[in-house]
Amino acid sequence: MAESVEQRYKDKVTIVTGGSKGIGRGCVEVFVKHGSKVAFCARGEKEGRELEAEMNKRGPGEAFFLTCDVSEEADIMHVIAKTVEKYGKIDCLINNAGQHPPRTSIDEISGDDFRRLLDVNLVGIFLFSKIALPYLRKTKGNIINVSSLAGQIGQSGATAYVSTKGAITSFSKALAIDEAEHGVRVNVFSPGNVWTPMWEQEARWNPDPAAAKQAGKDAQLIGRFGTLEESGLLCLYLAAEATFCTGTVVNMSGGAELDLGYKNKMKKSEEWK
């Protein structure tokens, strides 16, 4: 039985891309918990169906899973059409799906590699927004595009990835200007180090995974990773309460962009006691 909570997005219809794991999963869980009808998509059907069943058992909102490759326009059109067919409207689109390739130098990235990443991380967001907008204009809904702190401050061995994430922010600001006349808000959620399967995989690629994980924690003033629930709650705030915000970039970074060098003030505080 669902726990009793204030349903901050009750009966609103939300689409979450890349919703079966990571930050997308955090959004699905939080939005369902707060009463939303959530259509979410991903490439992996097994994980998607399992999460759909779990969310519908838990409630009080509901979940509807659809398979989708965000680099395929036909798949995107199918997700939008099926969502509207089932729920009759769209109130919020969370463009979360994306990839972070292993760190490598620009010398080792081909033009085709870069184009494939652009298709997933940027063109997919462009197309999802474009195809959903006729419905979002009717509800005066909102779009939340998931970028990355790396798109603002850069990251070693990630020229292609950082380029796509920086472009998401620029696209969102331009779209916010155009859609204001229709009452549609467009904002950017920019996470830093959130503990996700993607981050866990990157740590495993390191010769010392435990040291890599600790370095990830130490990159924040707060001295830890962000959580999937915190990610979902911030997106819920942008959708449900931040109704005077558009074209805004909201960092969830634990202070990673502040100061120079070693960041973990929490550990230093413990050492000084």
N, C-alpha and C positions, 0 to 999 in steps of 0.2 A: 504494500500500500504506500502511496506517495506521502512523504512527510508534509505537514501543513506549513506552507510558506506563502508570503505575499506573492501573487503571480503578476510580475511586473510587465509581462508581454502576453497576457492572456488572449487567446484566439487570434493573435497576429500570425501571419504566414511568413516564414523565414526560409530562405534557401541558403545552404552552406555547402560550398565546394570543398573537396578534399576533406570531407567530414567524418571519415571512418577512424582517423587516428590523429594524434598530435593536437595542435591548436584547434583544428576543425572539430575534432571530437569534443574538446572542451566547450566549444560553442554549442554543439548539439546538446550536450548534457545540461548546460546552464539554461539554454532557451527552452528546452522541454520542461525543465524543473519550474520555469516561470510561466508555463501555460501556453507556450507557442506551439503552433503546428509547423514542424520542421521537416522540409524536404532536403535531404542531404545526398551528395553524390561522391563517388570515388571510383577508381578503376577496380579495386579488389572487392569482389562480390561477397566472399565469405565473411570478411570483417564487417562489411556494411550490413549484411543481413543479421549478424549477431548483435550489432549495436542497435539496429532497428527493433529487434525483439526485446532487448533489454530496456530500451527507452519506453516502449509501449507498455511494458509490464510495470514500469516505475511511475510514469506519468508525472504530473497531471496533464501535461500537453501530450503531443504525439509525434512520432517520427515516421518518415516515409523515405525509403532508400531507393536510389536509382544509380545504375552503373553509368559512368561517364569518363571519357578521356577529354580533358579540357583543351587539348590541342586539335580536337575534331569539332568543327562547327555543327555538323549534324547531331552529334551527341548533346551539345549545348542546347540546341533547339528542342531536342526531345525532352530534356530535363525541364525546361521552362514550360513546354506544352503540357506535360504530365502533371506538373505542379498546379497549373491553372485549372486543368481538367478536374483534379481531385479537390482543390480547395477554393477555386473561384477567384483568387486574387494573389498578389504578392505585396507584402509590406516591407520586407527587408531582404537584401541580398548581401551575403558575406562571401566575398571572393578571397578564399583562403588557399586554394590548391596551388602548389608550387614545388619546385625542386631546388636542392642545393647540391651541386656536383662536388666530388672530392676536390680539395684544394689543389690547384695546379697553376703553373705560370702561363702567361699569355702565349708563350712560344708553343705550348702543347695543346692549345685550344684551336680547333679548326673553325672555319666560317660556318660549316654545317652544324657543328656542336653548338655554336652561339645561336644560330637560327632556331634549332630545336628547343633550346632553353627559352628563347624569346616567345616561341609559340605557347609554351606551358605557362610561363611566369607573367607574361604581359598580354599577348594576343588573346589568350583565353579570358582574361579579365575584361579586356575591351569588348569581346563578343558577348560574354555573359551580361555585361552592363547594357550593351546596345539592344540585345534581344529582350531583356527584362524591363527596360525603361517604359515601354508603352503601358505596362501593368503598374509599375511603381508610380507613374504620373497620376494614375487614377486614384491611388490610395494616399498620395503625397508621402510616399515611403522614403526609404533611405538605402544607400549603398555603403558598405564598409569594406574597403580594400586593404588586405593584409600585406604590408610591406616588410621592412626589416630595419633595425637600427643600422645595419651594415650599409644600407643604401644612403645613409646620411654621413657616416664617419669612415666608410671604406673598410676593407678587410683583406688581409694578405692572401694571395693565391686564389682570388675570387673576382677577377675583373668582370667576367661575364655575369655572374650572379649579382654582384653589386650594381651593375648597369641596369639589369632588369628591375631590381627593387627601387632604385632611384627613379626610374621611369614611371613606376606605379604611382609614386607621390606626385610627379608632374602631371600625369594623366588625370589623377583624382582632382587636383586643384582646377584644372581646365574644365573638367566635367561639372564640378560644383558651380562654376560660373554659369555655364550653359543651362543647367537644370534648375537653377534657382527660380526662374520664371514659372516652372511647373510645380514648385513646392517640394522638389526632391533634394534631399541632403546627401552629400557625398563626403565621407571622411576616411582617414587613413589610420589604421592600427599598426603601430610600428614596434614589434617586440624585439627585445635583446635576447639574452640567453634564457630561454624557456626550456625546461627539460622535456624533450619530445623524443620519439623514436629516431628522428633524423639526427638530433644531437647525440643520442646514445650510439648510433651507428658511426658518427664521426669520431667519437671518443674511441671506439673499438679499432678504427683505422690507425690510431696512434700507437707507437711502440709501447707506451705505458698508459693504458686506458685510465687507470686510477688517477695518475698525475694529470692527465688531460681533463678529467672531470673536476678535479680540485682547482685547476687553473681556470676552468669555466666559472666556478663559484667565486673565485678570487677576483674576477674581472668586474664584479659589481661592488659598489659601496656597501650594499646590504649583505654581501657575502654569501649569497645562495642563488640558485636558479629560480626563475619564475615558474608558476604552475599552470597546468591546463585550465583549472577552475578560474584562476585569476585572469587568464586570457579571455575566457568566456564571459566573465563578469564585466570586464572592461568593454567588450563588444556590446553586451546588453545595455550598459550605461549609454553608449553612443546611440544605440537604437531607440531606447525607451525614454531616457531622461535628457540627453544632450540636444534638445530640440532647437537650440539657438546656435548650434555648431554646424558649420559646413565648410569644406575645404581645409579642415583642421587635421593636423598630424599629432596623434597622441602616442607618446612613447611609453612603453612598459619595459623598463630597462634596468631597474635597480640602481640607477645612477652610473651606468657603465660609460656614458659619454662625458662624465665629469672628471676633472683632475687628470693628472698624468701619472703613468706608471702603475704600481701596485694599488689596487682599489679597495680590498676587503677591510673596511674599517671595523667590522664586527670582530674579526679575528684579533686585530690589534688591540681592541678594547678588552678582549678576554686576556690577552697577554699582559696587559698593564695592571690587571687586578692582583 
